[in-house]
Amino acid sequence: MFELSPAEHTAHTLSKRARLLAAGGAILALAAAAAPAAADTLVYVKNGNVYVSQRDGTQARAITTAANGWAWPSETDAGIIAVAGGLPRISGTFNPSGGDEIYEFDQQGRQLAGPVPTQGSYSTVSDPEYVSHFRVAPDNSNVAWTDVSGYASPFTSWRSPSGAGSFSTAEDSYGAPLPYSSPEWWGPGHLLIAHDGSAWPGQAEYAMYDVADGSSPGWANDEAIGSSSSYQVTVARSGLTWAVMTDDGADNGGTIQNIAITLETAASQPPGTNIDDTHCTITLPAARFTHGSSLASMSFSADGSTLAWAQDDGIYEANVSDPTNCPSVTGSVHMVVPGGQMPFLGAAALSPPSPGPRPVAGAPGTSITVLHVSRRARTATLRFRGSGGSGPLSFRCKLDRGPWSSCRSPRVYKHLKKGKHTFRVEAVDRRGKVDPTPATRRFTV
């Protein structure tokens, strides 16, 4: 754990030259961070839904079909996409930074897990909190996020995407939540945690945190950050290339005057990293960053050759395979997804699209359990049930070409005409989500 004196803990004062050093778990960390051969997919949000595409933005397809506050998608090495959802509202106002529930999908749009409430969400506390900056571990063991509280500094939490186990929080040696956020996984066992708010000049900026034992080698005060009012940090899987995005919005009354990405290299992988070499700065158009670095969602490809980020007008990428060649890096900046937001570069290959119907994320399912037909009485009795969705379910039924109407189980039809009939029933949850594939049963009277 972090070992600070009470005075240091109160003042949040750490040495400027504190670097990422740790003695234990180095072999495990190196193995966990080993990169696949290449990153082949890009996941992002556009027009209220989550998309997956090739790394260059081609062959894009939506994996969600209904707006649900989707934000901060990321992807495991096996192609499972984790995303925040849940349409949270803060003091009656929609929160654009992310939902308060965890969902997971495959690349075909089939829902694999969720909704799982997050710590700090409206599902778990009454204080007006919300979450952002979701990131799934490469092995799908955990999802980490920033918990933004109405009464304290942001901090980092994580839990299993299935909801198993309990919430975990990055804490200091006193057991208090570390007032930092914007977590990025380095392998399945370490989180790069950076402050997501006003900088404290001359003090700690980011650190590599071990989720197994809560240890950290100390905070790194990066000169590339300086006294910038807002910043994000991300690291390549190799641990040898780092990117720091800074802006000065808070210093200019909320209006950004300067925003840039600085590329740095390290002599060795973390733990044991000493980041001293700054090679290239990509100056970005300040007018295209309404939210500054907070929603830029920087992400390295698995092979470290590409860096993606979001601007107000879409998703951009740059070739950073040689961060020492700044003219080549800056000359490679280009847009890949107009209107896209919150990009994440994944290591999984893009699977072929599914020819069948895709479910609506979080929508309920419906099944018919009993069908009894009396041809002599010309009656039909059907029993059905629903599953999934959010809250109590209601149902709508339809016979042949008749209209949809509210119904409940059992549904009895009398005075039926002789011949063939088709019955359909669909479940509806409390948020109005409807089963996109109604249960259907055909019968003859």
QUIZIWO-V192444 format. One record per run of one state. SS is the DSSP state (H for helix, E for strand, - for the rest). FROM is the first residue (numbers start at 1). TO is the last residue. If there is no record, write none. Layout:
BEGIN
SS:FROM:TO ; SS:FROM:TO
END
This chain:
BEGIN
-:1:5 ; H:6:11 ; -:12:19 ; E:20:20 ; -:21:25 ; H:26:32 ; -:33:40 ; E:41:46 ; -:47:48 ; E:49:54 ; -:55:60 ; E:61:62 ; -:63:70 ; E:71:75 ; -:76:80 ; E:81:85 ; -:86:88 ; E:89:90 ; -:91:92 ; E:93:94 ; -:95:100 ; E:101:105 ; -:106:110 ; E:111:117 ; -:118:129 ; E:130:136 ; -:137:142 ; E:143:148 ; -:149:154 ; E:155:159 ; -:160:167 ; E:168:169 ; -:170:170 ; E:171:171 ; -:172:176 ; E:177:177 ; -:178:180 ; E:181:186 ; -:187:189 ; E:190:194 ; -:195:205 ; E:206:210 ; -:211:215 ; E:216:216 ; -:217:219 ; E:220:220 ; -:221:229 ; E:230:235 ; -:236:240 ; E:241:247 ; -:248:248 ; H:249:252 ; -:253:258 ; E:259:266 ; -:267:272 ; E:273:273 ; -:274:274 ; E:275:283 ; -:284:285 ; H:286:288 ; -:289:291 ; H:292:295 ; -:296:298 ; E:299:300 ; -:301:305 ; E:306:311 ; -:312:313 ; E:314:319 ; -:320:325 ; H:326:331 ; -:332:333 ; E:334:338 ; -:339:340 ; E:341:346 ; -:347:363 ; E:364:374 ; -:375:378 ; E:379:388 ; -:389:393 ; E:394:399 ; -:400:404 ; E:405:407 ; -:408:410 ; E:411:413 ; -:414:419 ; E:420:428 ; -:429:433 ; E:434:434 ; -:435:438 ; E:439:444 ; -:445:445
END
